[in-house]
Amino acid sequence: MEIDLSFLNMTVFTVLGIAIIVGFYLGHLVRHLNLPSLLGYMMFGVILGPSILNLLDEIKLKNLSFLTEMALGFVAVNIGSELRLSSLKRLGMAIVTIIFAECFMAFWMVFGAVFLFTRDLPLSIILGAIAPASAPAGTVAVIQECRAKGSMTKALYAVVGFDDGLAIVIFGVAFALAKNLLTGEASLTTETTFFSILRPFMKTGLSVVGGGIIGFLLCLMVRRLQYAGEILIVVFGTVFLATGLSIHWHLSLILTNMMIGFVLANWKPSVLVPRVEAALMKIMPLVFVLFFCLSGAHLKLSAVPALGSLGCIYMLGRSIGLIGGARLGAMLGRVEEKIKKYLGLGILSQAGVAIGLSLIVKQDFSQLAIQYNLPHAAKLGVTVITTITATSIFFEIIGPILTRFALKRAGEIPSEGA
């Protein structure tokens, strides 16, 4: 039930202070229940957000969006720093196989299920294309909280890091196709369609190259620094720079920042990585509290009643696609049994990227509806964002729980593993 306390006119600093302190202790309480702390952070975010107290209203959340983007940047750098070439070589082509299998199976499972239910081809294509997008922050937060180590942990880092790049490409191609189906050949020329399909490939490539260059420059800057505080200043500035450039040029901030960490991890790793990781570990707990409190505030409980049959079909199709695809890819790649069994359970989280893609759909399809007098396009855009927003609540709750379960079963949580 919504209780609007925005009339108290609390400053954003006051609300953030409450969010950090209470969210932190609520996370500890949730952890005592054998659940990931981030669920406590998110729960308090929901309470502070528009769904209940409205202390973090829509305007405040919009003004604080830079904190979410900054946090994702740090998470991505952290993922990249775990992807050492020596570890990836041990996994070999299996990681590539897993990423392609889980992404494309998620696409086809959701596409097929939604089409059988709705008989709406553009809607099926769009929801299928959003399905592979993951939320790496939840997975990384659980890994770090559990201090998980092992081959499956390394595989999880690689999959949640790289699959967003493939997901963006799949979405870009599918989005262009769906627009073409809605508007017809007369309204979209072959040249327009070609460049629409080419654009996601270019963005992914530029994200990788740009992040690699910035990562190389970071290595040059920190190689002579010894103190964690000094290193943290340079890393902070680098993440802000990379995130800002990614937003300005409409690149993937996750891929760009991940490449920074990747270059760092593989350029004289024995010298640089321990020092940078030590600096990052000092701020990552605070980053996670802020990120998941704000993520929780963005989750609208009012969207849950709108879930309906379509939302259930989407959740089921995506879950089967990701889990089944990860297992198929792991079998084809001939990796360890524990990776085959449990990797798929660790990649179900979905939130920010997927909601961002659904917003693009809503905005573009609203414009198509006006430009070409297509009321169905506007309705489709609303359906997509409603479905993704509602299902994200489910995936953001169940995803971290299953990640922790998978790591425990794989024996990679030190205090609990075999």
C-alpha positions in Angstrom: 0.0 0.0 0.0 1.4 3.4 -1.0 2.1 5.9 1.8 3.3 9.1 0.3 5.8 10.8 2.7 7.4 13.0 0.0 5.7 16.1 1.7 8.4 15.8 4.4 10.8 17.3 1.8 13.8 15.3 2.9 16.9 16.2 1.0 18.3 13.6 -1.3 21.4 13.3 1.0 19.1 12.6 4.0 17.3 9.8 2.1 20.5 8.3 0.8 22.0 8.4 4.3 19.0 6.5 5.6 19.1 4.1 2.7 22.8 3.3 3.3 22.6 2.8 7.1 19.2 1.0 7.3 19.8 -0.9 4.1 23.2 -2.2 5.4 21.7 -3.5 8.7 18.7 -5.0 6.9 21.1 -6.8 4.6 22.8 -8.3 7.6 19.4 -9.4 9.0 18.5 -11.1 5.7 21.9 -12.8 5.6 21.2 -14.4 8.9 18.2 -16.0 7.1 20.7 -17.6 4.7 19.8 -15.3 1.9 22.0 -12.8 0.0 22.3 -9.4 1.7 21.4 -7.6 -1.5 17.8 -8.8 -1.1 17.7 -6.7 2.2 19.1 -3.7 0.3 16.5 -4.1 -2.4 13.6 -4.6 0.1 14.5 -1.3 1.8 14.8 0.4 -1.6 11.2 -0.7 -2.4 10.0 0.7 0.9 11.7 4.1 0.2 10.6 4.2 -3.4 7.4 5.2 -5.2 5.7 1.9 -4.3 5.4 2.6 -0.6 6.9 5.7 1.1 7.8 7.7 -2.0 10.8 9.3 -0.2 12.8 8.4 -3.3 10.3 9.7 -5.9 10.6 9.6 -9.6 12.4 12.9 -9.8 14.9 12.0 -7.2 15.5 8.6 -8.8 16.1 10.3 -12.2 18.6 12.7 -10.6 20.4 9.8 -8.9 20.6 7.7 -12.1 24.3 8.5 -12.3 24.9 6.5 -9.1 23.4 3.4 -10.7 25.5 3.9 -13.8 28.6 4.5 -11.7 28.0 1.3 -9.7 27.5 -0.7 -12.9 30.8 0.6 -14.1 32.6 -0.6 -10.9 30.9 -4.0 -11.1 32.0 -4.3 -14.8 35.6 -3.5 -13.9 35.4 -6.0 -11.2 34.2 -8.7 -13.6 36.9 -7.9 -16.1 39.6 -8.1 -13.5 38.6 -11.7 -12.8 38.9 -12.7 -16.5 42.6 -13.7 -16.7 43.6 -15.2 -20.0 45.1 -18.2 -18.2 41.7 -19.1 -16.6 39.8 -18.5 -19.9 42.3 -20.7 -21.8 41.6 -23.5 -19.3 37.9 -23.2 -20.1 38.7 -22.7 -23.8 35.9 -22.5 -26.4 33.5 -23.8 -23.8 32.8 -20.3 -22.5 32.0 -19.1 -26.1 29.8 -22.1 -26.6 27.9 -21.6 -23.3 27.3 -17.8 -24.0 26.0 -18.4 -27.5 23.9 -21.4 -26.4 22.2 -19.7 -23.4 21.6 -16.4 -25.2 20.1 -18.0 -28.4 18.1 -20.6 -26.5 16.6 -17.9 -24.3 15.7 -16.0 -27.4 14.1 -18.9 -29.2 12.3 -20.3 -26.1 10.7 -16.9 -25.3 10.0 -16.2 -28.9 8.3 -19.5 -29.5 6.3 -19.5 -26.3 5.1 -15.9 -26.7 4.2 -16.4 -30.4 2.1 -19.6 -29.6 0.3 -17.6 -26.9 -0.3 -14.2 -28.7 0.2 -14.9 -32.4 1.9 -11.5 -32.5 5.2 -11.8 -34.4 6.7 -8.4 -33.6 5.9 -8.8 -29.8 7.4 -12.3 -29.8 10.6 -11.1 -31.5 11.1 -8.2 -29.1 10.4 -10.2 -25.9 12.6 -13.0 -27.2 15.4 -10.5 -27.9 15.3 -9.0 -24.4 15.3 -12.4 -22.7 19.2 -13.0 -23.0 20.0 -9.7 -21.2 21.3 -10.3 -17.7 22.0 -8.3 -14.5 25.6 -9.0 -13.7 25.6 -6.9 -10.5 23.4 -9.4 -8.6 25.7 -12.3 -9.6 28.9 -10.4 -8.7 27.5 -9.2 -5.4 26.6 -12.8 -4.3 30.0 -14.1 -5.5 31.8 -11.5 -3.4 29.7 -11.8 -0.4 30.1 -15.6 -0.3 33.9 -15.2 -1.2 33.3 -17.9 -3.8 36.3 -19.3 -5.7 36.7 -22.0 -8.3 36.2 -22.9 -11.9 32.4 -22.3 -11.9 32.9 -18.9 -10.2 35.3 -18.0 -13.1 32.8 -19.3 -15.6 30.0 -17.2 -14.0 32.2 -14.0 -14.2 32.9 -14.7 -17.9 29.3 -15.5 -18.9 27.6 -12.6 -17.1 30.2 -10.3 -18.4 30.2 -11.2 -22.1 26.6 -12.3 -22.6 25.4 -8.7 -22.4 27.4 -7.9 -25.5 25.8 -10.7 -27.4 22.4 -9.8 -25.9 22.7 -6.2 -27.3 23.6 -7.5 -30.7 20.6 -9.9 -30.7 18.3 -7.1 -29.5 19.6 -4.6 -32.2 19.0 -7.1 -35.0 15.6 -8.2 -33.7 14.5 -4.6 -33.0 15.2 -3.6 -36.6 13.3 -6.7 -37.8 10.3 -6.0 -35.6 10.1 -2.3 -36.7 10.2 -3.5 -40.3 7.4 -5.9 -39.7 5.2 -3.2 -38.1 5.8 -0.5 -40.6 6.1 -2.5 -43.8 8.6 -2.4 -46.6 7.3 0.9 -48.0 8.2 2.8 -44.9 11.7 1.3 -44.1 14.1 1.2 -46.9 16.7 -1.6 -47.4 19.4 0.8 -46.5 17.7 1.9 -43.3 17.2 -1.7 -42.3 20.8 -2.6 -43.1 22.2 0.2 -40.9 19.8 -0.7 -38.1 21.1 -4.2 -38.1 24.7 -3.2 -38.4 24.5 -0.6 -35.5 24.6 -3.0 -32.6 27.6 -4.8 -34.0 29.4 -1.5 -34.3 28.5 -0.4 -30.8 29.7 -3.7 -29.3 33.0 -3.5 -31.2 33.5 0.2 -30.2 32.8 -0.7 -26.5 35.4 -3.4 -26.6 38.0 -1.3 -28.4 37.3 1.8 -26.3 37.4 -0.1 -23.0 40.7 -1.7 -24.1 42.3 1.6 -24.8 41.2 3.2 -21.5 42.3 0.0 -19.7 45.8 0.3 -21.2 45.9 4.0 -20.1 44.8 3.0 -16.6 47.7 0.5 -16.4 50.2 3.2 -17.3 48.8 5.5 -14.7 48.7 3.2 -11.7 51.9 1.2 -12.3 54.0 3.5 -10.2 51.3 4.1 -7.5 51.7 2.1 -4.2 49.0 3.4 -1.8 45.4 2.1 -2.1 44.0 5.7 -1.7 46.0 7.0 -4.7 45.0 4.0 -6.8 41.4 4.4 -5.9 41.4 8.0 -7.0 42.7 7.1 -10.5 40.4 4.1 -10.8 37.4 6.3 -9.8 38.3 8.8 -12.4 38.8 6.1 -15.0 35.4 4.5 -14.4 33.6 7.9 -14.5 35.4 8.7 -17.7 34.6 5.4 -19.4 31.0 5.4 -18.2 30.5 9.0 -19.3 31.9 8.3 -22.8 29.8 5.2 -23.1 26.6 7.1 -22.3 27.5 10.0 -24.6 28.3 7.6 -27.5 25.5 5.2 -26.7 27.9 2.3 -26.1 27.6 -0.5 -23.6 29.0 0.8 -20.3 29.2 -2.8 -19.0 31.4 -4.0 -21.9 33.5 -0.8 -21.9 34.3 -1.0 -18.2 34.7 -4.8 -18.3 37.4 -4.4 -20.9 39.2 -2.0 -18.6 39.3 -4.7 -15.9 40.2 -7.3 -18.5 43.3 -5.3 -19.7 44.3 -4.7 -16.1 44.1 -8.4 -15.2 46.2 -9.4 -18.1 48.9 -6.7 -18.3 51.5 -7.6 -15.7 48.7 -9.0 -13.4 51.0 -10.1 -10.6 52.0 -6.5 -10.1 48.9 -4.4 -10.7 45.8 -6.6 -10.0 46.3 -7.2 -6.2 46.8 -3.4 -5.6 43.8 -2.4 -7.7 41.6 -5.1 -6.3 42.6 -4.1 -2.7 41.5 -0.6 -3.5 38.2 -1.7 -5.1 37.3 -4.0 -2.3 37.3 -1.0 0.1 34.4 0.6 -1.8 32.5 -2.3 -3.4 30.3 -3.0 -0.3 29.1 0.6 -0.3 28.6 0.4 -4.1 26.4 -2.6 -3.7 24.3 -1.1 -0.9 23.6 2.0 -3.0 23.1 0.2 -6.2 20.5 -2.4 -4.9 18.7 0.2 -2.7 18.2 2.3 -5.8 17.4 -0.7 -7.9 14.7 -1.7 -5.4 13.3 1.9 -5.5 12.9 1.5 -9.2 10.9 -1.7 -8.9 7.2 -0.8 -9.0 5.0 -3.2 -7.0 2.0 -1.8 -8.9 3.3 -3.7 -12.0 2.9 -7.1 -10.3 -0.9 -7.4 -10.9 -0.2 -6.7 -14.6 2.0 -9.7 -14.8 -0.7 -12.0 -16.2 -0.3 -15.0 -18.4 2.2 -13.2 -20.8 4.5 -12.4 -17.9 4.4 -16.0 -16.6 5.1 -17.4 -20.1 8.1 -15.0 -20.4 9.5 -16.0 -17.1 9.1 -19.7 -17.8 10.5 -19.4 -21.3 13.5 -17.3 -20.2 14.3 -19.6 -17.3 14.2 -22.8 -19.4 16.1 -21.1 -22.2 19.0 -19.8 -20.0 19.3 -22.9 -17.8 18.9 -25.4 -20.7 21.1 -23.3 -23.0 23.9 -23.1 -20.4 23.8 -26.8 -19.8 23.8 -27.6 -23.6 26.7 -25.2 -24.1 28.6 -26.7 -21.2 28.0 -30.3 -22.6 29.2 -29.3 -26.0 32.2 -27.5 -24.5 33.0 -30.6 -22.3 33.5 -28.7 -19.1 33.4 -30.0 -15.5 30.2 -31.6 -14.3 29.5 -28.9 -11.7 29.5 -26.2 -14.4 27.1 -28.3 -16.5 24.7 -28.7 -13.5 24.7 -25.3 -11.9 25.9 -22.5 -14.2 22.5 -21.8 -15.6 21.1 -21.2 -12.1 23.5 -18.3 -11.6 22.6 -16.2 -14.6 18.9 -15.6 -14.2 19.0 -12.1 -12.7 17.5 -9.5 -14.9 16.8 -5.8 -14.3 18.6 -2.6 -15.5 19.7 -3.6 -19.1 16.4 -5.3 -19.9 14.3 -2.4 -18.5 16.5 0.0 -20.5 15.9 -2.0 -23.7 12.2 -2.1 -23.0 12.2 1.7 -22.6 13.8 2.0 -26.0 11.0 -0.2 -27.4 8.3 1.9 -25.8 9.8 5.3 -27.0 10.5 4.1 -30.6 7.2 2.3 -31.0 5.3 5.3 -29.7 7.0 7.5 -32.3 6.2 4.8 -35.0 2.5 4.9 -33.9 2.3 8.6 -34.5 4.4 8.7 -37.6 2.7 5.9 -39.4 -0.7 5.8 -37.7 -0.1 2.4 -36.1 -2.0 2.2 -32.8 -0.8 -1.5 -32.4 2.8 -0.2 -32.2 2.0 2.0 -29.2 0.1 -0.9 -27.5 3.0 -3.2 -28.1 5.5 -0.8 -26.5 3.4 -0.6 -23.4 3.0 -4.4 -23.2 6.8 -4.9 -23.5 7.7 -2.4 -20.7 4.9 -3.6 -18.4 6.0 -7.3 -18.9 9.7 -6.6 -18.4 9.2 -4.4 -15.4 6.9 -6.9 -13.7 9.1 -10.0 -14.4 12.2 -8.1 -13.3 10.9 -8.1 -9.8 10.7 -11.9 -9.9 14.1 -12.3 -11.5 15.9 -9.9 -9.1 14.6 -11.8 -6.1 15.0 -15.4 -7.3 18.2 -14.7 -9.3 20.6 -14.0 -6.4 19.0 -16.8 -4.3 19.7 -19.4 -7.0 23.2 -18.0 -7.6 24.0 -18.6 -4.0 22.4 -22.1 -4.2 24.4 -22.9 -7.3 27.8 -21.8 -5.8 27.0 -23.8 -2.6 26.1 -27.0 -4.5 29.3 -26.5 -6.6 31.3 -26.5 -3.4 32.8 -23.0 -4.2 31.7 -21.2 -1.0 34.7 -21.6 1.4 32.8 -21.8 4.6 30.2 -24.1 3.3 31.7 -25.8 0.3 33.1 -29.3 0.2 
